[in-house]
Amino acid sequence: QAQLVESGGGLVQAGGSLRLSCAASGHTFSSYALGWFRQTPGKEREFIAAISKSGGIADFVDSVKGRFTISRDNAKNTVYLQMNSLKPEDTAVYYCAARTTYSGITIYRGIRDYDYWGQGTQVTVSS
């Protein structure tokens, strides 16, 4: 069972930046495609970013394109979400997720595509 732990959340003013990290235990990190999701009270968990197993392909929801980047460091078993130009509507609990895959190029956007989830980290953006 993979264990994922998010960190880096906190309070930030609109226009600021924050970098989230998700560290995974185990020895199979390089076999995972990875994603980031977020959720606010009363709303469904929303896809925001994903990266392929190879690290060469990334995808983002339209609302964060140009502001967020996703990257991975297999040596550290960690995936990152760099968030710039933050807006109040970015306020949410952010979750990382992992999926085992044989494909080095496939990215996944759906909640049901993923096998493992972290517990989330709160990001609050004030206006």
C-alpha positions in Angstrom: 0.0 0.0 0.0 1.4 3.4 -1.0 1.4 6.1 1.6 1.2 9.7 0.3 1.7 12.7 2.6 1.0 16.3 1.4 2.7 19.3 2.9 3.2 23.0 2.1 -0.3 24.3 2.5 -1.1 27.4 4.5 -2.3 31.0 4.3 -1.4 33.3 1.5 -2.7 36.5 0.1 -4.1 36.8 -3.4 -1.4 37.1 -5.9 1.1 35.1 -3.8 2.7 31.7 -4.4 2.8 28.4 -2.6 4.5 25.1 -3.3 2.9 21.9 -2.3 4.8 18.6 -1.9 3.6 15.1 -1.8 6.0 12.5 -0.5 5.3 8.8 -1.1 6.6 5.8 0.8 7.7 2.6 -0.8 10.0 1.6 -3.7 7.6 1.9 -6.6 7.3 5.7 -7.0 8.7 5.7 -10.5 5.9 3.4 -11.6 3.2 5.9 -10.7 1.4 8.5 -12.7 0.5 11.3 -10.3 -2.2 13.9 -9.9 -3.4 16.8 -7.8 -7.0 17.5 -6.9 -8.7 20.0 -4.6 -12.0 20.1 -2.8 -14.0 22.7 -1.0 -17.1 22.2 1.3 -20.2 21.4 -0.7 -18.3 20.7 -4.0 -17.0 17.6 -5.6 -13.3 16.9 -5.7 -11.8 18.6 -8.7 -8.9 17.6 -10.9 -6.3 20.3 -11.2 -3.1 18.8 -12.5 -1.5 15.5 -13.5 1.9 14.2 -14.6 2.9 11.1 -16.5 5.0 8.3 -15.1 7.9 9.4 -17.3 7.5 13.0 -16.1 7.4 14.2 -19.6 3.8 15.0 -20.0 1.6 17.2 -17.8 -1.9 18.4 -17.9 -3.9 21.1 -16.0 -7.5 22.2 -15.6 -8.2 25.4 -17.5 -8.6 27.5 -14.4 -5.0 27.0 -13.4 -3.2 26.9 -16.7 -0.4 29.4 -16.8 -0.4 29.7 -13.0 0.4 26.2 -11.7 3.1 23.8 -12.6 3.5 20.1 -11.6 6.8 18.3 -11.4 8.3 15.1 -9.9 11.5 14.1 -8.3 11.8 10.3 -8.3 15.0 10.3 -6.2 12.9 12.0 -3.4 9.7 10.1 -4.1 8.0 13.4 -4.3 5.6 15.2 -6.6 5.3 19.0 -6.4 2.6 21.5 -7.3 3.9 25.1 -7.7 1.1 27.5 -7.4 1.6 31.1 -8.5 -0.8 34.1 -8.8 -3.1 32.5 -6.3 -6.7 33.6 -6.2 -9.3 33.3 -3.4 -11.1 30.7 -5.5 -8.0 28.5 -5.2 -8.9 28.0 -1.5 -9.4 24.3 -0.9 -8.0 21.2 0.5 -5.4 19.9 -1.9 -4.9 16.2 -2.4 -2.2 14.2 -4.3 -3.0 10.9 -5.8 -1.0 8.1 -7.4 -1.9 5.4 -9.9 0.3 2.5 -10.9 0.6 2.2 -14.7 2.8 0.6 -17.3 2.4 3.6 -19.6 5.1 6.2 -19.4 3.0 8.8 -21.3 -0.6 8.5 -20.1 -2.0 11.1 -17.8 -5.1 10.7 -15.7 -7.8 13.3 -14.8 -10.5 11.3 -13.1 -10.8 10.6 -9.4 -11.6 7.0 -10.2 -8.4 6.7 -12.2 -6.2 6.8 -9.0 -5.4 4.0 -6.6 -3.8 5.9 -3.7 -4.6 9.3 -2.0 -3.0 11.5 0.5 -4.9 13.1 3.4 -4.8 16.6 2.0 -3.3 19.9 2.9 -5.3 23.1 3.4 -4.6 26.1 1.1 -6.3 29.4 2.0 -6.0 32.4 -0.2 -7.2 35.7 1.2 -8.5 38.6 -0.8 
